[in-house]
Amino acid sequence: MAQVVLENLLKVYPEKDGAGVKAVNGIGLTIQDREFMVLVGPSGCGKSTTLRMIAGLEEISGGTVAIDGRVVNDVPPKDRDIAMVFQNYALYPHMTVYENLAFGLKLRKMPRAEIDARVREAAALLGLEDFLQRRPKALSGGQRQRVAVGRAIVRQPKVFLFDEPLSNLDAKMRATTRAEISKLHARLGATMIYVTHDQVEAMTMGDRICVMRGGDIMQVAEPLTLYHQPANLFVAGFIGSPPMNFFRGTLHRRDGRLVFTEADGSASALALPLDDTLAARAAAYVDRPVILGLRPEDIHDSLTLAASAPDPALTADVKIEISELMGAETYLHLTTASATPFIARVRATHRFEPGQRIKVAFDLARAHLFDPATEKAV
């Protein structure tokens, strides 16, 4: 396996009458040997372009890509010792599963016995032994995706590249195949770079996650670090399902405490005192606008409140707009008295109705503050 190092990597698509469009803005990233790195972000953020530059399928406008200590900018894709799994399976329809797995090795003129050994080893690893003589049209979507992964495995490359490989699968199959790829990484101990727009895939699969936006890297960290310590407003809102709630307002000192007050400043607006730790970090923002962030699970409904008796200053009467029953939990889409929308994730012990008014409590020990101008975490 190998380390992959990107230094000042730049991709500019030329325009006929202009300076061109920057897809990747001179990023730097190191993927460690045997690491499962996930590149995640919305459409157009540059993640697939970055992957294709690593693979050699996209010309590099600036900077370098190094694999196992060797700069490969001018090395053809076939000589980079990488294997790529695409969103569409790209299987040969007239070939059997065995022939699809073996095809790349035959082109390299490997001995027949070694080809057979590698194909059968990959088939056993992926549970494809019973399908080797079938053609792709006789396989399910998940089985086809496993064949595409197997075709990469038989090559025994230094780096595996995955470009949104689960996008064409239904929800249940996507979850199953996601788990299979994670198990595969554990067995092979391979360096894997995985591109997705699905932050659930990123959180469940990656050793580390690189969050991208507009061709720039927003943050690189382990999944729980991204979730609990987002570096900026974009990461906080992108990572997590449902996403983090944001309340715009101002910090004021009141009765010796630092209090967040919703932007409209009316008597019915939220006024929430910060806990001591958050208040110490936000001391420089007194009488300045800030954005308060809270995860949906850190907002508790009235049924939970009965047992916990929260600080009355941290509670509010709110209106239910939509109630989404998810099984073990319910997502409540709420609005404050100032009509600020937010979501609470609560236990499904009661049926809530649209239009109903309930009391909720805000756990500000788990809150985040962001600077509205820079969007960075305070």
C-alpha positions as a printed Julia matrix, in Angstrom:
378×3 Matrix{Float64}:
   0.0     0.0     0.0
   1.07    3.64   -0.2
   0.79    7.18    1.09
  -0.81    9.73   -1.27
   0.29   13.38   -0.97
  -1.41   16.3    -2.74
   0.49   19.6    -2.7
  -1.03   22.85   -4.02
  -3.22   20.79   -6.34
  -4.98   23.03   -8.84
  -7.48   22.41  -11.62
  -8.62   25.17  -13.95
 -11.0    24.5   -16.83
 -10.23   27.01  -19.61
 -12.89   29.3   -21.02
 -12.9    30.78  -24.48
 -13.21   34.37  -23.26
 -12.0    34.4   -19.67
  -9.47   33.27  -17.1
 -11.09   29.87  -16.75
 -13.09   28.14  -14.03
 -11.27   26.91  -10.94
 -12.58   23.49   -9.9
  -9.86   22.81   -7.3
  -8.12   25.75   -5.62
  -4.57   24.65   -4.81
  -5.41   22.18   -2.04
  -3.0    20.2     0.12
  -3.88   16.81    1.62
  -1.99   13.76    2.86
  -3.69   10.34    2.82
  -1.71    8.02    5.07
  -0.68    4.48    4.16
  -3.63    2.06    4.71
  -6.0     4.91    5.55
  -9.63    5.11    4.41
 -10.02    8.77    3.42
 -13.42   10.11    2.37
 -13.79   13.25    0.25
 -17.26   14.65    0.86
 -19.13   17.74   -0.17
 -22.0    19.03   -2.32
 -22.1    18.71   -6.1
 -19.48   20.88   -7.77
 -17.17   21.1    -4.74
 -14.21   19.52   -6.61
 -14.09   16.11   -4.9
 -14.48   13.97   -8.05
 -12.11   16.23   -9.96
  -9.51   15.73   -7.22
  -9.97   11.96   -7.41
  -9.65   11.96  -11.18
  -6.4    13.96  -10.96
  -5.03   11.35   -8.53
  -6.06    8.67  -11.03
  -4.53   10.51  -13.99
  -7.86   10.85  -15.77
  -7.82   14.64  -15.43
  -4.93   16.89  -16.4
  -3.36   18.75  -13.46
  -3.22   22.55  -13.84
  -0.79   23.06  -10.97
   0.77   21.4    -7.94
   1.72   17.75   -7.53
   0.27   14.32   -6.83
   2.68   11.86   -5.21
   1.94    8.15   -4.68
   4.32    6.17   -2.48
   6.83    9.03   -2.59
   6.82    9.29   -6.41
   5.39   12.35   -8.19
   3.01   10.99  -10.83
   1.82   14.17  -12.59
   3.1    12.96  -15.96
   2.65    9.22  -15.36
  -0.13    7.56  -17.42
  -3.05    6.12  -15.37
  -2.1     2.52  -16.18
   1.35    3.04  -14.64
   0.23    4.69  -11.38
  -0.6     1.37   -9.68
  -4.1     2.48   -8.76
  -7.51    0.89   -9.3
 -10.72    2.88   -9.65
 -14.34    1.92   -9.01
 -16.83    4.17  -10.79
 -20.42    5.19  -10.1
 -21.59    3.16  -13.09
 -20.31   -0.39  -12.83
 -18.75   -0.4   -16.36
 -18.93   -4.18  -16.66
 -18.65   -5.92  -20.01
 -22.19   -7.27  -20.63
 -21.06  -10.11  -22.93
 -18.56  -11.46  -20.4
 -19.21  -13.63  -17.34
 -18.31  -12.41  -13.86
 -15.14  -14.53  -14.02
 -14.18  -13.0   -17.37
 -14.9    -9.46  -16.12
 -12.65  -10.02  -13.11
  -9.89  -11.58  -15.19
  -9.94   -9.17  -18.15
  -7.52   -6.57  -16.81
  -5.04   -9.25  -15.76
  -5.2   -10.87  -19.21
  -4.31   -7.53  -20.79
  -1.21   -7.52  -18.57
  -0.38  -11.0   -19.9
  -0.24  -12.59  -16.48
   0.1   -16.39  -16.28
  -3.26  -18.18  -16.42
  -2.74  -19.89  -13.04
  -2.06  -16.57  -11.28
  -5.11  -14.98  -12.93
  -7.29  -17.87  -11.75
  -5.91  -17.67   -8.21
  -6.48  -13.91   -7.96
 -10.01  -14.09   -9.41
 -11.09  -16.88   -7.06
  -9.52  -15.14   -4.06
 -11.42  -11.91   -4.85
 -14.64  -13.84   -5.48
 -14.34  -15.57   -2.1
 -13.62  -12.24   -0.39
 -16.74  -10.66   -1.91
 -19.08  -13.65   -1.79
 -19.19  -14.03   -5.57
 -18.16  -17.7    -5.87
 -21.67  -18.8    -6.94
 -21.95  -16.1    -9.61
 -18.71  -16.53  -11.57
 -20.44  -17.96  -14.62
 -23.27  -15.45  -14.71
 -23.36  -12.39  -16.94
 -23.98   -8.92  -15.47
 -27.64   -8.79  -16.59
 -28.34  -11.79  -14.31
 -27.0    -9.95  -11.24
 -28.59   -7.5    -8.83
 -27.25   -3.95   -8.5
 -25.35   -4.84   -5.33
 -23.8    -7.91   -6.95
 -22.7    -5.87   -9.97
 -21.09   -3.34   -7.65
 -19.22   -6.17   -5.91
 -17.94   -7.36   -9.28
 -16.71   -3.82  -10.02
 -14.92   -3.77   -6.65
 -13.54   -7.26   -7.31
 -12.09   -6.12  -10.62
 -10.11   -3.53   -8.66
  -9.04   -6.02   -5.98
  -7.54   -8.56   -8.41
  -5.07   -5.95   -9.61
  -3.65   -5.63   -6.07
  -2.95   -1.9    -6.51
  -1.24    0.49   -4.11
  -4.31    2.72   -3.92
  -8.04    2.1    -4.4
 -10.14    5.02   -5.67
 -13.95    5.01   -5.33
 -16.04    7.61   -7.18
 -19.55    7.57   -5.63
 -19.85    3.8    -6.16
 -23.14    3.39   -4.27
 -25.18    6.16   -5.89
 -27.11    3.8    -8.16
 -28.21    1.42   -5.38
 -31.44    1.54   -3.37
 -31.27    2.58    0.3
 -31.13   -0.93    1.79
 -28.55   -2.19   -0.72
 -26.51    0.96   -0.24
 -26.27    0.32    3.51
 -25.31   -3.33    2.94
 -22.65   -2.53    0.32
 -21.3     0.28    2.48
 -20.68   -2.22    5.25
 -19.05   -4.65    2.79
 -16.59   -2.0     1.57
 -15.69   -1.12    5.18
 -15.09   -4.81    5.97
 -13.02   -5.11    2.79
 -10.79   -2.24    3.89
 -10.25   -3.92    7.26
  -9.29   -7.21    5.56
  -7.02   -5.77    2.89
  -5.46   -2.99    4.97
  -5.46   -0.98    1.77
  -5.12    2.75    1.11
  -8.57    3.84   -0.07
  -9.86    7.22   -1.21
 -13.63    7.4    -1.42
 -15.69   10.23   -2.95
 -19.32   10.78   -1.95
 -21.88   13.55   -1.51
 -23.6    11.51    1.22
 -22.37   12.58    4.65
 -23.85    9.41    6.23
 -21.51    7.33    4.04
 -18.64    9.6     5.02
 -19.33    9.34    8.76
 -19.77    5.55    8.77
 -16.87    4.61    6.49
 -13.98    7.04    6.81
 -10.95    6.87    9.11
 -10.75   10.58    8.31
 -13.03   12.85    6.3
 -12.05   15.74    4.05
 -14.97   18.17    3.7
 -14.81   20.24    0.5
 -16.67   23.28   -0.76
 -16.13   25.31   -3.92
 -12.79   23.66   -4.67
 -11.4    24.32   -1.18
 -10.88   22.06    1.83
 -13.03   23.17    4.76
 -11.76   20.68    7.37
  -9.97   17.32    7.58
 -10.57   15.27   10.71
 -11.88   12.04   12.15
 -15.69   11.64   11.94
 -16.46   12.39   15.61
 -14.16   15.42   15.59
 -16.01   16.83   12.58
 -19.34   16.21   14.3
 -18.49   17.61   17.72
 -15.85   20.21   16.8
 -16.71   21.67   13.37
 -14.22   24.29   12.24
 -16.78   26.49   10.52
 -20.44   27.04    9.72
 -20.37   24.98    6.52
 -18.96   21.85    8.16
 -21.39   22.2    11.07
 -24.35   22.38    8.7
 -23.17   19.73    6.26
 -22.14   16.99    8.69
 -25.05   15.48   10.6
 -28.55   14.3     9.7
 -30.71   16.2    10.42
 -28.26   19.1    10.16
 -27.25   21.43   12.97
 -29.73   24.19   13.82
 -28.56   27.8    13.54
 -29.96   30.79   15.41
 -28.79   34.31   14.54
 -28.57   36.84   17.33
 -26.36   38.87   19.65
 -24.49   38.24   22.91
 -25.21   40.51   25.89
 -24.22   40.54   29.55
 -27.25   40.21   31.79
 -27.2    39.66   35.57
 -23.56   38.59   35.4
 -24.15   36.0    32.65
 -23.47   36.06   28.93
 -26.83   35.66   27.17
 -27.58   34.87   23.53
 -30.61   36.82   22.28
 -32.33   36.09   18.99
 -31.88   38.65   16.24
 -35.29   40.37   16.36
 -34.79   41.36   20.01
 -38.54   41.26   20.84
 -39.82   40.21   24.26
 -40.73   36.77   22.85
 -37.33   36.16   21.23
 -35.1    33.39   22.54
 -32.79   34.54   25.35
 -30.49   31.72   26.37
 -27.65   32.06   28.95
 -24.4    30.41   27.85
 -22.65   27.87   30.02
 -19.34   28.96   31.59
 -17.08   27.17   29.07
 -18.82   28.61   26.0
 -19.07   32.04   27.64
 -15.29   32.1    28.25
 -14.62   31.38   24.55
 -17.11   34.04   23.47
 -15.93   36.85   25.77
 -14.66   38.89   22.8
 -18.11   38.8    21.15
 -20.08   40.72   23.8
 -22.58   43.07   22.07
 -21.64   41.56   18.73
 -23.69   39.41   16.34
 -23.06   35.65   16.46
 -24.63   32.45   15.18
 -25.6    29.86   17.8
 -25.5    26.24   16.62
 -27.24   23.3    18.3
 -27.58   19.69   17.15
 -31.19   18.37   16.98
 -30.46   15.8    19.71
 -29.45   18.61   22.09
 -32.98   20.05   22.08
 -35.31   18.12   24.39
 -39.11   17.95   24.35
 -41.53   18.44   27.26
 -41.91   14.7    27.95
 -38.19   14.39   28.59
 -38.2    17.62   30.57
 -40.59   16.24   33.21
 -37.82   13.98   34.55
 -34.84   16.31   34.17
 -36.19   19.66   35.48
 -33.99   21.95   33.33
 -33.08   25.56   34.05
 -36.24   27.56   33.13
 -33.99   30.13   31.41
 -33.04   27.44   28.88
 -36.61   26.5    27.92
 -39.01   27.95   25.37
 -42.57   27.43   24.14
 -42.47   26.56   20.44
 -44.85   25.47   17.7
 -44.68   22.16   15.81
 -44.79   22.62   12.03
 -44.12   19.01   11.0
 -43.64   15.78   12.94
 -41.63   13.02   11.22
 -41.91    9.65   12.95
 -38.73    7.67   12.15
 -39.42    4.62   14.33
 -37.27    4.82   17.44
 -37.19    8.62   17.27
 -39.17   11.56   15.94
 -37.9    14.64   14.1
 -39.88   17.69   15.18
 -39.75   20.65   12.81
 -40.35   23.63   15.11
 -40.48   27.42   15.02
 -39.62   29.88   17.75
 -41.87   32.83   18.61
 -39.7    34.81   16.17
 -40.49   32.24   13.42
 -36.96   30.81   13.33
 -37.21   27.21   12.06
 -35.25   24.43   13.78
 -35.37   20.65   14.29
 -35.4    18.58   17.48
 -34.65   14.86   17.52
 -36.7    13.29   20.34
 -37.71    9.84   21.52
 -40.78    8.39   19.81
 -42.74    7.93   23.03
 -45.58   10.23   22.03
 -47.36   11.26   18.87
 -46.94   14.94   18.1
 -49.31   16.87   15.84
 -48.68   19.84   13.51
 -49.81   23.09   15.12
 -49.29   21.73   18.63
 -47.36   23.94   21.06
 -44.8    22.28   23.32
 -42.01   23.3    25.67
 -38.43   22.46   24.72
 -35.13   22.81   26.56
 -31.82   23.78   24.94
 -28.64   22.03   26.13
 -26.17   24.89   25.76
 -23.34   22.81   27.25
 -23.21   21.24   23.76
 -23.76   24.44   21.77
 -21.45   26.05   19.21
 -20.9    29.7    18.3
 -19.83   30.99   14.89
 -18.65   34.38   13.66
 -21.18   35.59   11.02
 -18.49   37.43    9.04
 -15.83   34.71    8.8
 -18.17   31.73    9.44
 -15.41   30.25   11.64
 -16.15   28.6    14.98
 -15.62   30.84   18.0
